[in-house]
Amino acid sequence: MKNNILRLGCLLFGLFLVLTVYLAYLQVWKGPALAANSYNRRFQEQEARIRRGTIYDIKGAVLARTEFSDGKGRRIYPEGTRTAHIVGYVSERYGRSGLESFCDPYLLGMEGPDRVRNRINNLLGREQAGGDVVLTIDSDLQGMAVELLGGRRGAAVLLDPRTGAVRAIVSSPGFNPNYLEETWPRLVNDESAPLMNRAAQGAYPPGSTFKIVTAAGALAGNPGVADMTFDCAGYIVADGYKLDDVAAHGKVDLRKALAVSCNSAFAQLGLNLGAEGFYRAVKAFGIREPADLGIPVRAGTLAPPGEMTQSELASSAIGQGQILVSPLQMALVAGAIANKGKIMKPYLVESVRDSCGGTIHKAASHVWLDAAAPDIAEIIKEGMVDAVRSGTAGAASVAGVQIAGKTGSAQNPQGMAHAWFIGFAPADSPRLAAAVILENAGSGGAVAAPVAGRLLAYAVSRGY
């Protein structure tokens, strides 16, 4: 009998121990993720009791507010499609997304002084209120980017390379969060994927825009590359694989190779770097790290060094092969060159105020990555200036603003090449960096460059 009781006691104790460990796992390890989940009923219960805060752009334009009718609140998005992928939505049926989800604790008064204030107001039967969030984006720049994309599939990103503040981040096609309930079935079945934020979550081969990363890696490994001359015959053979060029460029140095986008030169630089050296260059630019913006961001991918054949390495060096990146990542690449090799931590939330107007969060700029030395960034910048002045990116040129840029026409299995442009302005004292992609649109120089040029010029004209 004693043995049976002992065995039963051990079994119960073991079950209790398993339950304790599991609860600890949920509370400590999974707790933050579960608390932040967009389908967490805790937030919906708070929504019914608290006046949700307002989201503003950097100039004070309202991006999201709550309107009440018959005692029930409804979220309104004045900018509609323009800011949908960033601001997101709040829906009883479909959860919440974007910064509406990320900023829930502030908007529902669950952080800072509002946390205590709302508990007191609840006990006294008074209205409870959340705080307001101010973003770094400018809704006018968002609107211009949407207009320039013209409904075509693609994306545009505009940021300040000196601080990391994102001024515009647009994905096309989009959706209108004001009519989410009515249009959801159509949106989720739409082949053009309007709910996906192509700017931050898109996975595209970068094409020739990636030659900037290859150039930086080659210069870091061998500063003498800046004075090397490459003899471009119109193709290069790597491990039996023939990689064609757009033309036989003849003898070119690094700056000229950037300006005319010489595949042969950069394939050779990639081969000289080797798989490990090339991988280090990619990591230096943060391609493998998703930036924490408060919205879902995809990390870049490429073949690991141990699996990178010579042909794969040559292809990757010119932005083909297995490399996939987002427009946000390529805007940060452009920003690194604009900011003397340093990538600032990108951010979307400028400040947060509590319900009484007190500031409880203020963004602070800081260096995220040292992608390249200043002298390396300067050499690449010169090539990018030449690309707009007399090379493949000439269509990005606009009167009154000197733009530095790099085009790309990325081959892909889904039809025509993706058209790319990345760059910055003003070239002599950069305040803006941009990336534009138009899916299956053909030549980056002909299609993406003019879009980016006009967007950069418009932003400069508005004082950025």
N, C-alpha and C positions, 0 to 999 in steps of 0.2 A: 504493500500500500504506500509506504513511504517513497519507494522508488517511482511509483506512478505520479504521486504528487510532485516529486522533484522534477520529473520529466515535463509535467504540465506547467510547472513554474518556469522552467527554462524556455519552453515554447512561448509562453506568454511574454516573458522578458525579451526574447528574441524578436517577437512581433512588435513589441513596444519600441525596441531599439530601431528596427527598420522604419517604423512610422516616424520616429523622432528625426532620424537622418533624412528621410524624404521631406518632411516639413521644413527642416533646416535648409535643405537644398532649394525648395520653392521660395522660402523667405529670403535667404541670403544670396544665392546664386542666380535664380530666375526672377527674384522679386522685382528688380528695376525694370526688366523687360516686360513683365506682366503688367506692372503699374503703368508703363508708358504705352501699352498696346492700344491701338486706335479703337478696338472693340470693347475696351474695359468699361463695364457698366458704371463703375465709380464716377467716371467723367460725365456720363449721361445723367446720373442722379444729381450731380453737382449743377449740371446745365439747367435743370428744372428749378433750382433754388437760387441761383446766382445770376446777376446781370453780367453777361459775358463782355469782356473788354473789347476795344476796337483795335484794328490793325491799320497802321498808316504807312505811306511811303516816306522817303527821306525828305520830301518837300511838304509833307502834311496832308497829302491827298488820302482819302479814306479808301482802304482796300477791302475791309470786312467790318461790318457792324451788325448789331442786332436790332431789329424792329419788332415792336410788340403789337399784337392784335388779339382782342378778347382774352387778354392776360397770358397769351402764349407768345414766346419769342421765336423769331425766324431770322436766320442769318442771311444778310444781303451782301452781295459782292459787286460794288459799283463798276469795277473795271472788267467784270465778266471774264471772257476768254483771255484777255491780256495777261492776267496774273494768276490764272487758275492753277498752273503746275507748281507755283511757288507757295501761294497762300493756302491752296488746298480747299477743303470743304468740311462741314460738319453735318452729318446726317444720322437720324435715328436708325434708319434702315441700313445704310451702307458704311457706317462708322465715320471715321475722320481721317484726313490725310494732310500732307504738307506741313506748313508752319502752324496751321490751326491745331494740328495734333501735337507737334513738338512744343508749342508754347502754351498748351493747355494749363499747366500749373500756374502760369502767370495770368492768363486770360480769365481763369476761374477763381482767382484770388486765393490760391493755395500756397503761395510763396510770399516771403517778405512780411511787411507789416499787415498786409491784407489777411494773412492767415489767422492772426489773433483778432484783428478787427472784425472779421466775418463771424468768428465764433461768438463774440460779444453781441453782434447785431442779430445773430440767430437766436440767442437767448432772450433778447429784448424784443424780438418780433419785427425787427427793422430790415429794410432791404439789404441784401448782401451784394457786393460788386467785385468784379475782377479788374485787373490792371490792363493797361494799354501797351501795345508793342509797336515800335517804330523800326521799319526795315531800311536797309541800305539802298534798295532799288528805287529808281525813278520811273513812275508809271508812264511818263511821256516817252522815255527811252524804250520802255517795253512796247508801247504802242507803235513807235517807229520801226522797231525790229519786226513786229508782227506784220506791219504794212510791207516792209521790204521782202519778207519771206513770201508774202503773197499767197498764202494758203498751200504752198508747196511743202512736201515733207522735208523737214530739216530742223535746224536749231541755230540759235545765236546766243553768245555769251559776251558780256562786256563787264570788265572789272577794272578797279584802280590797282595797278601793279605796285604802287608805293605803300598801300595799306592792306590790300586784300578785300576791300569792300566791293561786293558784287552790285553793279549798277543796273544790269539787265540780264535776264536769263529766260529765254523764250524757246518753247517747243511748238512745232507746227506739224500737223493740225492740232487744235486744242479742243476744249470743251467749255461750256458755260455752267459754272457751279450753281447758278441761280435756278437752273432747271434740271438739276441732277436726278431728282426722283422720276421725272417724266422721261428722261432720255437714257437712263442707265442701261436698259436692255440693249438699246442700239449701240451705245458706246462700247460695251464689253464685247460685242460681236463685230465691231468695225475693224476691217483688216488693216486700216491705217493706224490703229492703236492710238487714238487721241488721248487716252488716259495716261499714257506713258510719257514721262518727262525725258525726251530725247537729249536734252542739253546735259543732264546729269547722269542719266541711266543708259543712254544709247551706247551701242558697242559697234564701232566702225573701224575699218582699216584707215589709218591716218594718211596714207599716201605720202607724197613728197614733203608735207609739212613736218614729218618726223625727221627729215634730214637735219633739222636744227639740233635734235638730241644727238644724232650720230656725229655731227660736227663738234659739239661740245665734248663728247666722250673722246673723240680722236685728238682734239687739242689738249685735253687734260692728260692723255697718255703720252703725247708727243707734241710739245709746243712747236716743233719744226714743221708741223703740218701746215701752219699758216703760210709758209713760203714754198710749199711743194707745188709742183706742176703736174697735172694729170693729162694724159693723152687719150682723149675720148674718140673711139672709132665708131661709136654708135651702138655698141653692145659690149658686154663683158661675159665671160664664161666662168662659172663657179661650179666645180665638181661635176662637170659635164652638162650643166644647165646653162642655157644661153639667156641672159637677161638683156632685153632690148632697151635702147634709149629712145628718147623722142627725136633725137638728131645726132649726127656726128659733130660734136662741139669742138673737136680739135684740142689744142692745148689750153687748159684752163687752170687757174689757181682756185683756192678754196672760196674766195669771195665771188668769183665769176661762176663757179660751180653752183653756189647758192642762187645767184641771180638767174641763171638759165635752167636751174633744176636738173643738173647732170646726173643721171642714174649711175653711170659708169664710175664716176669719181666717188660717190658715196657708198656704192657697193664695195669698192676697193677699200675705202676707209673702214667699213664694217668688218671686212675680212682681216684687215691689219689689226683691228682692235681685238679680234677673237671673241668667242662666245661669252667668256667671263667678263671681259672689258666692256663689251656692249651691254651686258646685263647690268653692270654697275652704273653705266651712264643712264639707263632707263630708270633705275631705282633712284638715282640722284635727283631726277625731275619729278619724283613722286608718282610715277605712272602706276605703280603697284599698290599705292595707298589711297583708299577713298577718303577724300576730304570730308570732315565732319561739318556739314552745313545745316543740319536740322531737317533736311529732306533726304530721301534715299539717293545715294551716290554710288555708282558702280566703279569698282577698281579695274584698272587696265589689266590686260592679259597678254602674254607672249609665251613662246616656247621656252622651257627652262634650259639653262646652258648645256646640261648634259644631253639634251635631245636636239640641240641646234646643229644641224648639218651645215656644211659650207654653203649650199644653195639656200637653205633657210636663213642663214646669217646674212647673206648678200641681199635677199629679199626683204628681210626685217630692217636692214639699214636704210632702205628707201621707203619704209612704211608699209610694206606688204607682208607676205608670209602670214604668220599666225597672230600678229599684233592687232589688238582691238582696243580702242580708247573712246572716251567720251569727249564732246566739245568742251566741257568744263576743264578737263585735264589739258587739252591743247591750248585753251586760253591761259592757263597757268604756265604752260611752256613759253608762250609768247611773253607773258608777264615777267618770267625769269630773265629773259634777255633784256627786256625794257628796264628792269630794276637791278642791273649790274650783277646778274647771276643769282639773286636771292628771290625765293618764292615766299611771299607773305601768306600767312594763314588766311584762307578765304572765309568770309562770313556774310550772313544775310541779316542778322539782327543787330541793329545799331544801338538800340536802348530799350529798356522796359521801365514803365512807370506804374506805380501802384494806383489804386482807385482815388487817392487824394492828390495825385500829381507828383509824388516824390519819386526820384530816380532810384531804382533798386538794381539796375544793371546797365552798364555802359561798356560798349565794345572797346577793346584795346588792341591795337595792331602789334603783331610780333612776327618775327621771321619763323617760317615753318621749315624750310629746307634751303641749304646752300647748294644750288644746282650746278653752278659754274663760277669760276673765278671772274672778277671784273674784266680783266684783259681778254678773256675768252669771249665773254658776252659782247664786248666791244667789236671784236672781229666779226662775229656772227651778225651783229647789228648792221655793220657796214654792208655785208652781203644782202641783208634784207632791204636796206635802203636802195641798193642797186637793183634789186628785183622789182621794186615799184617804179624806180626811175627809168630803167631801160631793159628790164627782164620780163619774166612771165607774169608778174603781178601788176603790170602797167595799168590795168583797168581799175585798180583800187585808188589811183591817183585822183585827188580832188584839189581844186584851186584853194590856195591859202593855208593848207595844212600838209606838212610833210609826213607821209606815212611810210612805215617800214613793214614789210610783210613777206609771207611765203605762201605760195599756192600749193595745191595738191589735187590730183585726179586719181582717186583711189579705186583700183579695180576690185570688183566683188562679184560673187556668183549670181546676184539678183538683177543683172542687166547692165545698163550704162554705169560708168564710173560715178562715184560720189564726188561732188565738187566741194573743195575745201579752200579756206583762206584763214590764216592766223597772222596777227600783226599788232602794231601799236602806234600810238600817235600822242602828241607831236614827236617825231623821231628824235629831235635834238634834246627834248626834255619830256619823256613819256609820262602821261597822266592816265592813259587808257590802254588796255590790252583787249583784244577781241579774238573770237573764233567763230566762224560761220561754216555750216555744212548744209548742202542741199543734196538730198538723196537722189541717186541715179540721174543727175542733172548734167553730167558730162565734165567739161573742163573747169577746173577751179579758177583759172585765170579769166575765163570768159563769163562765168556764172556767179561764183561766190565772191570774187574780188570786188566787183562793183557794189555788191550788197554791203560788204564790210566797210568799204571806203566811205559810202554814204552814211552808214551808221556811226562810224568814228567821227566824221566831219560834223554830223548833227550833234553828237555829244559835246564835241569841242565848242561848237557855237553856243551851247547852253551853259558854258562856263566850267565844264569838267576838264 
